[in-house]
Amino acid sequence: MSDLGVWLAQQCQEDRDLLLKYQPKRFVKRGKVDRYCAWLMDFGFIEAKLELLGVQALIEDYDLTRNSDVLLSEEQSQTLRLIQRAIRKSAHVLDQDKTQLVEHLWGRLLDFEVPQIQGMLVKAKQSKDRPWLQPLKTNLERPGEGALRTLVGHSDSVKAVAIAPDGKTAISASFDRTLKIWDTETGRELKTLTGSSLGVSAVAIAPDGKTAISASFDRTLKIWDTETGCQLKTLTGHSSSVNSVAIAPDGLTAISASWDQTLKMWDTETDRELNTLTGHMGEVLAVAIAPDGKTAISASFDRTLKIWDTETGRELKTLTGHSSSVNSVAIAPDGKTAISASFDRTLKIWDTETGRELKTLTGHSDSVNSVAIAPDGKTAISASDDNTLKIWDTETGRELKTLTGHSDSVTAVAIAPDGKTAISASDDNTLKIWDTETGGELKTLIGHSDSVTAVAIAPDGKTAISASDDNTLKIWDTETGGELKTLIGHSDSVTAVAIAPDGKTTISASNDKTLKIWDTETGRELKTLTGHSGEVFAVAIAPDGKTAISASEDSTLKIWDTETGRELKTLTGQSNWVFAVAIAPDGTTAISASDDDTLKIWDTETGRELKTLTACSLGVSAVAIAPDCKTAISASWGNTLKIWDTETGSQLRTLTGHSSGVNAVAIAPDGKTAISASWDKTLKVWDLLTGKEVASFSGEDKFYCCAFAPDGVTVVAGDSSGRVHFLRLEGMGDLGDAAGLNNPVSLFYSGLALAKQGQYEAALAKLTEVAGIRPDALIVWLEQGKVLYELERYAEAVASLDQAKEIAGKDRDFWFCRGFALSKSDSQEAARESWDFAINIQPTDCDFWSKKAKTLLWDLERYEQTICCLDLAINIEPNQAYLWDWRGIALRRFGRAEEAISSYDRALELQPDDAGILDNRAYALLTLGRHDEAMANWDKVLEIDPNYANAYANKACYFALQNQIELALENLQRAIELEPERYRELAKTDTDFDGIRGDVRFQELLGNGVTEN
């Protein structure tokens, strides 16, 4: 921490708050320029102000001298401006996560050789008291590049934006079914307007700024009060989605454009439909009204624009020239010209009087979605699916600037009334504010011209290779971050790259269905490997370098001889695209990841499938294998990572924290940490022992790939903008001995595996060793305590758990387990205190305890712990029938059937005549030998629900035990008719049926002799 930061921290809270709020203003007022600058260039002040008052208050401090008589030197002014712009560009991140301050200052300001800035960065680094990813070179937009700020808040694509006549607010429309009102000066979200039942496609603000009209895919328009955010009216009449809306200059009428191929004119005061304009032969995508209000121009999927008389509704002209759908149209302030934007990648300028095409503007590489004309009419801005905006000279048709920064299609653009700023909307769920005068055009050479899809680091750690959607690979110096070579040869996106163990060759995979082998020294292409019938998504090279394995869209993997380029084997078994493959460090096995929601483990020698691991329902995107070969980590588009035991195929842990799909994962060489890359624009570093996120870096674009260097701390990552990031993992400290016999991660998961197998003494030995290496890891003490109470060594379990009391914090699982161990040690009062502490962490959160009980009951079959857990849940919500029902099940299975009856009775008081609860109660009665009551319960179940299969199955079991064969077969047949697969399988294995298993009719029921309804 800086000296100023230390001094501020030493002040009492009241004085510190006053200093942070007012001291910069006092310095300016008193003309103390040097003191003012010293504070605003000091990291300690910046950090403290951000923490107390938020990012906007901090940004405003840098504006204090603008409206005063205080004169700053050029150096002071420039330095303050750089720091302010860096903070403003990161405002949307810092609003959500203040801990990213140091990372973002380094990522934006590292290149500026200004002594005060470099000194501030040193102090910022010194302030870090936890692990972090330090940029080794500038890896974020620098001050003066790109947008002024980014507005975040929408959860889906932003499709439209309009700026109020006073320029102070803007309204955005999104697929997330909402509109949001923003303060354009601070970037703060002021209001969210809800009411549409489908995505909102367009928005227009009335000339007086008091109302706005939105258009939606739900076929309606809505009129809103912009002051209160209240919905005033809904306009209905269109028979399909409404794509666009424009309000006349007098505010009295509006025109909407729809997929139903019509435009409609509305009275905004009465919400009455005035006219329907027909003539287009395709969906009408946009509409604009002339400044005099007398005419309007529509744009259509039919490739034309039409000019309409707004008074009569008569079509005046049809403008033709575009070769594809016309997506947008804007009319110049003088009304004499209009500009259209088209799917054909061009804009056209038209003479509105004659309908003649004046100019065609070319430059975009994809569909142009929107266009806006500046208030002076001299420039226009277009927005495109190529992720850029372009500023054009409307007189000459010349492109002036390209604005980059969005990570997905730019869907809309609006220019402020003063013409100095513009706001863009994008499918990346954000809006960006741009300075249209200075342009903020991105000048930094960031590497690839399209998304970076994969990265690999050479065995010596000195170079890295990136693969990109721009069809190239690039070789980088990891020390300097400099680009060394570009490898050209693929005819489509390069999806993967792997470097041979000797570092001399590299193999790439591509959407062109080939792999290529390259000489990494010369950059020369050595071989092309063909054989896949679909795009190739991944490649891995064996530890001996002699073979490689590729994964493809064609649902196969192929093993190749890297010397000859010959295909050796094809591995089949995945039922969908195979996105990733990793080869174990010992080379004997490989693991593939597929869109069929599974991973498969393969024998690389024979090509035989060894195991299938079922992951999640959203596809497995990546996989990495630990150095000890015992565990693997998979990444998923379901936002999670999973750790697997590669020997048993069992899932060990789920890592959560990403808010969007995870594209890549890499494990550090020592096996103790992993890094993941996600569409949520973050890289996250995970402690594989605790499963906790220990460091994170928030970028500006979606991260697609990541890799660890051999040193275990250098990280290379790639994002959707084409940038390659070079970072260093700082502050991890000692996580135990090096990988090998004393690797705490290996020991820990070995211990868990032994515990699952019931080998508790062996498990305890492993976990005790881990606790000695990583006493800071709460999970180790927790698992050790669980093993001890499985061994019924309850006092030792309490002692083990008490070792971790200081680090347990608000971990409810810990305090629950400690309470259970205490209860088994006859320390009931202490147990109650521990459980009370657990509940009081979140006193109303019953869901946590019910989920934990569900796992204990159904997955782990720990019935006594389930009862304790459900008692805590019931203490929070005593009137939930399902909790009493589960408690009854746990009690019955734990041998306390009489108590179970009471629990079921309470459940039935809350939920009378529930077939499931009655069925469970009947089974408990049967356990107690109260057969008649049990049968009466089952009969009542079938009165309530004649198709309740489990009741028939339970009755069949009972009659089989009583040797009442006819009744047993009759009830079993009915259960099988209702749920064939489940109850045939149950009958095959349930010992209750052993007495009638030899009966021919029973065997027929297990076969195909029953008609299934």
N, C-alpha and C positions, 0 to 999 in steps of 0.2 A: 504494500500500500504506500502511496505517496505521503510525504510529510504533511501536506494539507489534509489528506484523507485521514491520517492518524490523528491530527489535531481535531478535526471535525468529530471523529469517533469519541474523543475524550470529553466533548462537551455534554452537558446534560441534554436530555431529549428535547426539551422546550427550546433551549438556545440553539441547538443544532438545526431544528426545524425552521426557526426564524432566519438563521444564517443562509440556509439553502434556499429559502423562499425569496428573501429580499436583498441579500448582500450584493449580488451583481448589480441590481438597480441602484444601490447606494453608491457603489464605486463609480458608476456612470454619472450619477447626479452630482457627485463631488469632483468629477473630472480625474479620478484616479485610474487612468487608462492602463498603466502597467499592472496594477493590482487586478483590475477587471480581466485583462488578458491572461494573467497568470492563473487565475481561478478557472477560466473557461478552457484553458489548455491543460489543466491538471486532471489526471484520470481519477484521483480520489474524489474530487468534486463531481465530476461527470457521473461516476458510479453512484454516489450518495444521492444526488439530485434525481437521477433516474429511479432509484429505489423508492424514494419518498413521494415524488410528485408525478412520475411518469414521463414518457418521452416527449410529449408535446410541450410541457413546461420547460424542459431542457432545451428544446429547439428554439423556443421563443427568447431564451436568454441571449442567444447569439444575434438577435435582431435589435438589441437594446440601443446600440450606438447608431443605428440607421436614422432614427428620428431624433437625434440629439445633436448638440453642438460639439460633441467630443470627436476629435480627429484621431484616427488610428494611422499608424504607419502602413505602407503598402504591404510589408511583410506580415504585420499583425493582422491586417484585414484579410489577406490571402489565407493565412493559417486558420483563422477562425472560420472562414468560409468553407474551407476543406473539411474541417471537423463537423461543422453543422450539416453540410450536405451529406457526409457519410452517415451521420446519425439519422437524418431525415430519410435517406434511402433505406435504412434498416428499421424504420419506425414500425412497420407492420409486423416485423419479427419480434422486436423488443416489447411491443405491446403484449405479446403472448408469452414471451420468455425472456426475462431480463438477463438471465445467465448467459445469453448469447452476445452480450455487449463486447467482450474482449475479442471473441472470434470475428465479429463483424468489423470492428475497428482494424484489426490486423488484415482481414480479407480485402478491405477497401483502401487502406492508407499506407500499406507496406512499401509501395513504390515511391512515395514522396520523400525525397531526401531533405526534409525540413527538420532542423534540429529539435524544435519543440514537439513536432509530431513523432519523430523517432524516440525521443525521451518519454513521451506519453505512452507509446507502445511498449517500451521496456517496463514501465511501471505497471501497465495493464497486465503484462505477462506475470510479473511478480505477485500480482494480487490474486492469482489463481491458486486456490487451496484445494482443488479437486481436479481429477483428470479432465483434459480437454484436447480438442483437435486443433492444433496451431497451424494456420496456413503458412506454407514455406515460400509461397509467392502470391501475389495478388490473385484472388480467385473469385472476387465479386466485382460488380460494376464499381468503378471508382467515382468519386465526386466529379460531376460534370458529364458523366456518361449516362446514357439511357434515360429512364424516366426520373422525374423529381421524387415521386413517391408511389407506393403501391397500396391499393385499398383491398383489404381482405375481409371476408365475412360471409359471402355466398358459399353454399355447399355444392353448387353445380354450375354449369356453364352460364356466363353472363352474356345475354343476347342483345342488350340495348342499353344506351345511356343518353340522358338529356340533361343539359345544364340550364339552371334557372336564369331568367332575364337579368337578375342582378349579379350573376356569376358566383354567388356565395354558397350555393348548394347545387347538388346534382342528384339525379335519381337513376338508379340502375334497375334493370329487369332481368330475371334469371329463370333458368329451367328448374330451380329449386322452389318454384311457385311463389316467390316473394319479389317485392320491390324494396330497395333500400334507399334512404335519403342520406346523403353524405355532406359534411362540411368540407368544401373544396380547399379551404385554407389549412385546416388541421388534419384532414383525412379521416376525421372521426365519423363513425356511423351514428346518425342522429335518430333514425327510426327505421323499423321494418314493417312493411305493409303486407298483410296477409289476407287472403280471400279467394284467390284463384285456385281452381281444383286441378289445373294442369300448369305446365310451364308458362311463364310470362315472356312473350316474344318481343314486345315493343313498348315504348313509353314516350309521351310528349307532354311538355309543360305549357300551360296556358300563358299568354302574353303578360298577364298580371302576376304570374307566379303563384297564385293562390290555389290553383287546382292543377291536377295532372290526369291524363287519361292513359290507361294501360290496355294492351291487347294481349290476348292469351290463346293458347292452344285449346282451351276449353270452349271456344267459339264465341266468347263474350268480350266486351270492353268494360272497363270499370273506371268511374270518375272518383278521384281522391281529393281530400282536403290536405294540401301539403303542409299546412301548419300543424294540424292535429294528427294527421296520418289516418283519419277515419275514411271509410268507404262511403261515398255519397250516393252513387247510383250504379246500376249494372245495365248495360245496353246489350240487348239480345236481338238476333235477326239473321246473323250469318249461319250457314249450314255446315261450315267447316272452320278449321283453325284461322284465327285472325293474325296476320303477319306484321301489320304495320298500322300506324295511326299518325295523322297530322292534324294540328289545330289551326284554324284560320287566324289571320292577324287580328281580327276583331274579337276573337275568343268565343264567338257565338255558335260557330259550327265546327265540326270535325269530320274528317274523312278516314275511313278504315279500308284496308285491303286484305283480301282473304284467299285462302286456298279454294274457296268455292267459285273462284274466277270472277268475282264481282268486287266492286267498291261500294261502300254505303256512306251517305252523307247523314249526319246527325245534328240535331239541335241540342247543344250541350246544356242549355238551361232546362228544357223540358224532357230531355232524353228521348225525344221522338225521332224516328227514322224519317228523313226528308226525301231521300231519293236513293235508287239503286242504279249504279252505272255498270252496264254490261257491254262487252265487246271483246275482251281478251279471250283467247282460246286456251289459256293455261292459267295456273295459279297466279294470283296477283301478289307480288312479294314486297312491294314498297309503294309509298305515295308521298308526294311533297306538294305543298300549296304555295303558289306564287306570292311575293310580298304584297301585291295589291289585292290578293284574295279572289281575283276573278277567274283564275285558271288553276288547274292542278295537273300534275304529271304522275302517271303510274308506271311501274316497272313490273314485268311479268316473266314467268317461266316460258312463255311463248316467244321469247327473244326480242320482244318489242317494248317500246314505251308508247304511251298514249297521252295526248294533251286533251283535257276536258274543260268545258265551260261549267264552272261551279254553280252558276245561277240556274242554268237549264238542264244540266246533266248531260249535255250533248258532247259527243266525241268530236274534237276539232281536227286532230292530226294523229297519225301513227308514225312513229320514228323507227326505222329499221336500219340494221347495220351490224348489230352484235351477232355472233355465231353460236351463242349459248344463252342460257337464262340471264335475265337482267335482275340483279339482286338489290340494287339501291339506286336512288336518284336524289340529287340536291339541286336547288334552284339558286342562282346567284342573287345577291342583294338587290341588284338593279332589275332583276326579272328577265333580262335579255338572253341569258344563257343558262343552260342546265348541264350537269355532269352526271353520267350514269356509270355504274360499276357492274361488272359482269363475271359470270362463271368462266367466260372465255379468257380471263386473266387481264383484260384491258379495261380502261375507262375511256369514255367518249364525251367530248364537249359538243353541245348542240345549240343551234340558234333557235330559241323558243318561238320566234316570230315566223320563221320560214320552215322550221323542222329540219333544216339542213345540218348534216354532220360537219363540224368544223375541224376537229382534231381527234386523234386516237392516242391515248397515253399508254405506253407499254413499259414494263419493268418488273411487275410482279411475276412470280414463278408459279402461282396458284390462283384459284378463284378470288376475285375481289368482292368482298362482302358489303362494304359500306363506304360512303364518301360524304365529306362535309366541306363546305366552302366557308372561308374566313369572312368576317364581317366587312372587310374592305374589298372582297371579291378577287384579290390578287393571287391568293394561294388556295389550294385545296388539300385535304388530307384523305388518303384512302387506307382502308383496313383489309387485310387479306388472310387467306388460309395458309399463306407462306410464313405466318407468325410475325409479319412486320407491318408497319405503317409507312407510307411514303408521303412526303410533302412535295407538291407540284406547283410550278408557276403556271397559272391559268392562262396567261397571255401567250406564252411561248410553248406551253405543253411540256416544258423541261422538268425532269425530276431534280429536286433540290436536295433532299435528304432522305435517308432511310432510317427509321426508328426501330431498334430491336430491343427486346427485353422480355416479351411474352414467350411462354413455353408451349403455347398451342395457338390455334387459329384465332386471329383478331376478328371479332364479329361486328364491332360497331365503333364509331368514333364521333365525338361532338367537340365543337370548338367554343371556347368561352366568348362571351359578348365583347370582351376587350381584345380578343384575338391573340392574347399572349400565351394562353395555355390551351391544351386539348386534353380530353379524357378518352381513353380507349377501354373497350370491354373485350373479354376473351373467354374462350373455352377452357382456359386454365383456371377459371373460377375467380379471377381477379380483375380489377380495373387499375389503370395506371394513369398518372397525371404527368403531362409532358410540357416542357418549355418550348413553345413553337418558334421562339425567336432565336435562342441559342441552339435549339434542336436537340441537344443531348445525344447526337448520333454516336453510336458505339464505335470507338476507334481502336480499342485494344484487340490485338491479334490473339484470339482465344484458342485457336487450334483447328478443329474440324468445322466444316460448314453445315453439319447436321449432327444429330444425336450421337453421342459416344455410347456404344452398345456393350463394349467389353474392354477390360484392361488386364494386362499381365505384367509381372515384374521379373526381370532376369535373375538367375540364381545368384549372381554377384551383387545384386541390388543397385547396380549403377545405371541401368537403363530400364525403361518401361515401354510397352507397346500398347497402343490404343486401337480399337476397331470402331468403325463408324457407319452410319447410314449414308454417308457421302461416298460410299464404295471404296474407301481407302483405309490403310493402316498408317499410323505414325509412330516413329521411334523417338523417345524423349530421354533427355539426361535428367535423372531423378535428383541430382544435386542442385542443378540450376533451374530445372523446369523448362529448359530450352528444347526446341524441336530439332531433331537431328536428321531425320529422313522421312519421306513419304513413300509408302509402297502402293503402287497402282497396278491393278490387274483384274480385280473382280468387276463384274458387270452389274452387280446389284449390292444391296446393303451387306456390309461385313458384320456378322452377328457374334463372332467369338474369336478368341486368339489364345494360343498356348505356346509357351517357350520351352524348348527341349532342355533337359537337365544340364547339358553342357553349354547351353546358351548360344550355340552356333546356328541353330535353325529355329524357325517359328512356323506354326501351322495356323492358318486362318480358316474360318467357316463362313459361308455366305448364303444369302437368299437366292443366289444364282445356281444353287443346288450342288456346288462344288466345294472342295477344300483345296487350299494351296499351301505348298511348303516353300518357305523363303529362307534365303541366306541372310541372317540378321546383321552380318558385318557389311555386306555390300548392298543389301536391299534387293538382290536379284531373285526373281521367281525361279524355283528349282523344279517343281512338279505341280501338276493339277490332278487331284483325285476325284474321279467321277464314279457314280454308282447309285447315289440317293435319287429317288424320284420326286422328292419335295425339297423345300428350303432346308438348309442345314443350320441348326440353331446353336450347337455347342460342339466343342472338341476338347479332349484332355489327352495328355501324353503320359505314357507309362514311366515309372521311375528310372527304368533302364534306357529309356529313349528309343527303344526298338519298335514299339507299337504305339498307336494312337486310337482313340475311340471317338466317334462322332455320333451326334444325336440329331434327329430330323423330324420335320413335319410329316414324313411318310410313316411315322409311328415305329421306326426301327432305329437300332444303333448298329454301327459298323465298326469292326476292328480292322485297322490298316497296318501294313508293314511300312514303316517310315523310310526305310532305306530304298525299297523298290517302288513304293506307292501302290502296291498290290492290295486288293481287298482280301482279308483273311476269313472273316466271319460276318454274318448278319445275325443280330440278336433281335428276336421278335417276342412279343408278349404284351407290350403296352398297347392299349386300345385307342390311344389318341396321340396327338403331337408330343414328341419328347423334347423338352426345353433345355435340359441340362444333363451333364454327366460328370462324375468325378471318379478318379482312380485312387484306390487306397495307397498309402505310402509304401506298403509292402508289395504292391503290384498284383496281388492275387485276386482281388475283387474290385468291382466298380459299382457305383450306384447311379441310377438314372432317375430323373424327375420328369413327370408328365402332366399334361393337361387332363389326364384321366383320374386325377386326384391321388395318384399313388407314386411311391418310389419303389424301385426294384433293385435288389442286390444280385449281381451276376458274378459267376466264376469266369475270370478273364482267360483262363487257359482253355476251358471247354466251351465257353459261351452259354453255359447252363444257368437258368434262373434259380437262385437260391432262396430268396424270400421276397414277399411283397409287403410293403409298409403302407397302410392306408392313412392318408394325411387329412386333407380338408376338402370341402366341396367346391373350392374356387380355383383349383389347379395349383400344381407345385412348380414354381418358377426357377428354383436354383437349389443346389446341394453342395456341401463341402464336407470332407472327411477329416477327422481329427488326426494329429500326428501318430497317436498310439493305435489308430485303426479301430478303436473300441466304440467310438461314438461318431455320429454325423449330425449335421444341422441342415435342415431344409427351410427354404423360404417360400412364402405363398402369397398369392394375390388376395388372400383373406386377411392381410395386414399382420400376420404373425410369422414367427419362426418356431420350429420344433426341434428339440434335441432327441436323438434316437440311439438306442443300444443296438449296434450293428450285429452283435452276436445273437441276440434273442429277437430282434425286430420290434421290440417294445418301445413305446414313446415314453421318454423320461421327463420332459418338461416342455412347456410352451412359453415362449418369450413374447410379451406384449408391450406395446408402446408406440408402434407406428400407427398412423391414422389413415394410411392408404396402402396399396399393394407393395409388397417387398420384392424387388427385382433381383437382388444379388446378395450373397453372403460369402465371407471369407474368414478362415480361422487363422489366428496368429501362429507362427512356427512353434511357439512353446505350448500351444493348445489351451492356453488359459483364457484368452479373450477371442471374440469374434467381432466382425464389423458387418453391418447390413446397409444396403442402399435401397431407397424407397421412392415411390411416386409422391410421397408427402413432402419431398424436397429436403429430406434429412438423411444424414449418415448417423448411425448409432453404433456405439461400441458397447459390447456386453461382457460382463464378468461371467464366464461359463460355470463357475462354481456356484454363485448365488443366483444366477439367472437375471440379475438386475442390470439395467442400463446404467453405465458409468460415465459415458460422455456422448455428446451429440453435436453435430454441426448442421445448422440450417442454411441451405443454399438458396439460390434464386430460381432454380429450375429442378425438374424431376431428376433424381439420381438413378442411373440405370446400372451402374457397375462399381465395383470396389475391389481392392486387392491390398494385402499386406506385403511389405518387403521382407527379405530374410532377417532384417534386424528387429522385426516385430513391432516397430514403432512408426516407421514411414508408411504412409497410406497414399495410394493413388486411386482416384475415383473419376468417373465421367458422368456428365449430365446431358439433358436433352437439348441444351443450347449449343453443344459441340465443345464445351470447355472441359479440359482435363485438369483436375485438382490435385495438388501435391500438398499433403498435410503431415504433421508429426503428432503422434499420440504422446502427450506430455502428462506427467504427474501420476502415473499409474503406481509408482512405488514397487515394493517387493510383493509379488503374489505367490511366493513360495519358491521352491527349488526349480531348476530347469526341467524341461519336459523329460519324462522317463519314469523311473520307479517312484520318485518322490513328487511327481506332478500331482498337486492336490486335486485337480479336476478329475484325472484318471482314477485316483484313489477314491474320491467321493462317489463317482458313478459306479465303481466296482462295489463299493460298500452298499449302495442302494440296490444293485442287482442281487447281491447276496441276501439282503434283507427280504427282497421279494420272493426269493427261493426258500425262505425260512431258516437260512443259515445265520442266525443272529449273532453268535459269538464271533464268527469270522467277519461279519459286517461291522461289529463293534470295534474290532481291532483296526479296520480300515478307517472308520470314522474318527477314532481316537487319534490316529496319526494325522489325519487332515486337520483336526482341531488344534493340534500342536503347530501346524504350519500356518493356518489361517484362522487364528482366534477371533478375527474381526468379522467372520462370516456367520451370521445368525443361523442360516439354514443348517450348518454343520452341527451346532449344538442342538438344534431342534430335532434333526434326524437321529442324532445320538440318543437324545432323550426318548424318542419313540422306540428305538431298538431296545433300550434298557427296560421300558415297561412292557415290551413283548416278552422279555426275559423275566418279568415279574420282579425286577430289581428297582422297585419304585423309589426308594430313598436315593439311590444313585441317579435315577432319572431326574429327580428334583434337583439334586446337586449339579448335574450337567446343565440343566436349563437355567439354574440360578447363575451359572457362569456368564450367561448372556443377558442378564436382566438389564445391564447398563446400555446395551446396544439394541435391545428389543424394540424400544420406542413404542409405536402404535401398531405393532404387528399382532393382529387379533389371533392369528393361528398359534403364535407362540404362547400368549397368555391363556388361551384355551387349553393347550396341551399341558402347560405347567399346572393349571388348575386340576386337570384330570389326574396327573401324576401325584399331586398333593392329596387328592381325594382317596387314591389307592394307598396312600401312606397314612391314612387315618388323620389327616390334617384338614378336617372339613371346613373349619373357619378360614384357614389360609386359602383353601381351594375356592371358597366362595368369593374371597377378596380378589383372587386372580381372575375369576370369571366376571365379576362385577367390573373390574378394570377393562376387560375385553369388550364388554357390552357398552361401557361408557365412552369408548373411543368414537362410536357412532350409534348413539342410543336408539335410533329409530330404524336402523338398517337390519330388518329381519331377513332380507334376501341373502345376505352373506352367510348367515347361519343355516338357512334352508338349503343353500347350494352345498355348503360343507357337509351337512347331514346327508344329502343325496349321494355325495361321493363316498362317504363313510358307509352308508347303508348298502348301496347297490354295487359299487365298484370294489371297495376294500373289505366289505363284510365285517366291519368293526362295530358290533352292535352296542356294546356298552358305551363307547364313545358317541355313537349316534344318539343314544338316549340323552346323554348329557347335552349334546349340541342342540337337540330338539327342545329340551327344557329351556335353553337360553332363547331360542327362537320364539317359543310359546310365551315366554316372559314378556317379549316385545309385542307380539300379536297373538293374544290368547284365543281369538275367534276365527282362526284359520283351520278349517276342517282337515285339510290335507296334512297339516303338521301333526294333529292328533292321530290321523290314520297311519302316517309313517312311524310315529312313536309306537303305535300298537304293533306294527310289523317288527320293529326292532326289539320290543319287549318279548314278543312271542318267540322270535328266533334266539333270543338270549336266555330263553327258558323261564320267562316270567309271564306265562300265558294269562294268568288270572288278572294281573295288572293290565295286560294288553286289552282284555275285555272292557275294562273301565275306560281305557283310552279310546277304543272304538265307539263306546257309548257316547262319549263326549263329542266325537266327530259326527255321530249321527244326530245328536241334538242340534248341531250347527248346520248339518246338511242331511235332513231326513230322507229316507228311501234312496240313498245312494248305493247303487248296485255294487260298486267296487269296494266300498267300506264294509257292506254286509257280507260280501264274499270273503274278505280278510277276517272278519269277525267269526264267520262260520269255521274257518280253518283253525282259529285259536280255540274255539269250542271243541272241535274234534281232538285237538292236542290234549285238552283236559278230560277227554273221555265222555264228553256230553254230546253223544252222537245224535240223539233225537233233536236237540236244540240246533245242532249244526245243520242237520238236514232241513229243518224248518227254515233256517236262514237262507239256505241255498234255494229252496222252493220260492222264498220271497224274492230273491234276486231274479229268478226267472219269470216271476210275475211282473216285475218292474221292467226287465229287459229279456225277452225270450231268446235273444240271440247273444247272450253273454256267455261266450265260449268257455271261459275259465271255470264257471260254475259247473258246467257239464263235465269238464275234465276233473275237477275236484270230486264230484260225485262218483265218477268212474273209478278214481283211485280208491275211494272209500269202499265201494261195492266190490272191487277186486280184492281188497284186503279181507272182506267178509266172505269171499268166495261166492258172491252172488253174481255169477258169470253173465247171466242174461242182462241184468241191470247195468253191470259194468260195461258190457259191449254196446248196449243201447246208448248210454251217455257218452262213451268215447266216440262212437260213430257220429253223434251230433256235434261234438267238439271239432272233429276232423272235417265235417262238412262245412263248418263255419270258418275254421282256420287250418287248412290242410297241412301246410308245411310245418307250422309250429307244433301242432299236437301229434302228428305222426312222429316227429323227432322226439318229443317228450315221451311218448309211449315206448319208443325203442330203448330208452335209457332209464326210465323211472322204475325203481325196484318195487314200487307198489303193485306193478303188473306182473311180477315174477310168477305169481300163482296161476295166472291164466295164459302165460306166454306160449304154452304149447298148444293152445286151442287154435284150430284151423281158422276159425272166423276172426280171431285176433290177428293172425298173420295176414289175412286178407285185408284187414283194415290198414295194416302197415304198408300194403302194396298199392295197386291201382284199381282195386275192386270197388271203390266207393265213388259214387257220382258226386262231384264237387259243385256246390251251388255258387 
